[in-house]
């Protein structure tokens, strides 16, 4: 995973999840460009989000809905690596503590530079 090998797998997962909790829109976009390739795509059951601007829109909507309005935070759970693929468990829970309100699995295919090229959310 080239660049990805230079950082701990858990650090990669944390860096990915920080984007979803980022309050500042400019920093959020900067983090998106560091994590996803320019043509990176996230696939969800509801749709496809292609490129940095579409990802920014999706992540900003999730931030406004869950983090800002409901006081929830996204965090990384178990993460595994296999060649240029990463499987990451994510959880959403109250920022002040409490039980998990949502969770899922991400399956990420990485580019040669270690950024996310394809992002499947289950």
N, C-alpha and C positions, 0 to 999 in steps of 0.2 A: 504493500500500500504506500510505498515511497514516503511522502511527507507524513502520512498518517502514522507510520511506524515511529516517527520521531517523537510522538506524544503518546502518552498512555491511553489505552482504549477508553478507560473511564473518563479521562479528561476530554477526549473527543465527544463522548456522549454528553458530558456536562456543558461543553461549549455549544453543542447543538441545541440543548434545552434552554440555555440562557436566552437565546433569540426570542423564544415564546414568552418570556417574562420581562423582556426589555421595554421600559417605559418610553425612552427617547427614540423617536422615529428615525433620526439620522443615524444613531448608533445601531438601531435595528437593521437598517439597510446595509450599513458597513459590515455587520456580522453576517448578513445574508450573503454578501459577495465573497466573504471569507469561507463560508461553509458550502455553498452551492456553486456549481459552474454557471456560466452565463446563460446556458441553455438548459439548466437543471429543471427537472419536472417533479412535482409531487402529485401522486395519484391518491385520491381518497374515494370512498364509496360515493361521495356526492359529485366529484368532478376532477378535473386536471388543472394544475397551476403551473404554467410554463414561463420560465424566465424570472429574473430578479424582481421585476415590478409586480408580476402576478403573485409571487411568493410573499412580497411585502404586503400586498393587499390582504391576502389570506391570513398571514401571521398577525397583522394589525387588527383585523376583525376579531380574531381569537383572543388577542390581548385585551381589547376593549370589552368583549363579552365575558371572559372568564377571569382575567387577572384584575383589571381595573374595576369592573362593576361587581363581580362576585367575590373578590378577595381570594381567588384561588391561585396556586402556583403549579407550574409544570416541572416535573423532575424526572431524571433518568433512573431507571431501575437496572435490571440485568442487561448486560451488553456482551455480544459475542462477535467474533471476527472470523471470516473464512475467505481467504484470498482477497478479492476486492469487494467483498460484501460484508455488511454489518447488520446484525439483528439487534434491535434496541427495544426494550420494554419501557414505556413511558407511563407516568401516573400524574393525575391532577388531584390536588388536595388543598384544603384551606391553608393559607399562609401562616395562620396562627396555630396550626396543628389540628389534628383531628383525622377522621377516617378518609380514605381515598374516595373521591367522587367520580373518578373516571380513569380508565387505563386502556392501553392498547399496545400494538406491536408496530414497529417501523422496520422495514426491510430496505436498506440503503445500498445502492451500487455506486461505487466510487470511481472517479476518473484517475488518470495516471498521477495527477498532482494531489490526490487525497481528498478532493472536494466531492460533494454529493452530485451525482449525475442523474440518478433515478431514485426516487424516494416514494416507497409504497407504504401507505398508512392503513393499518387494519384496526 
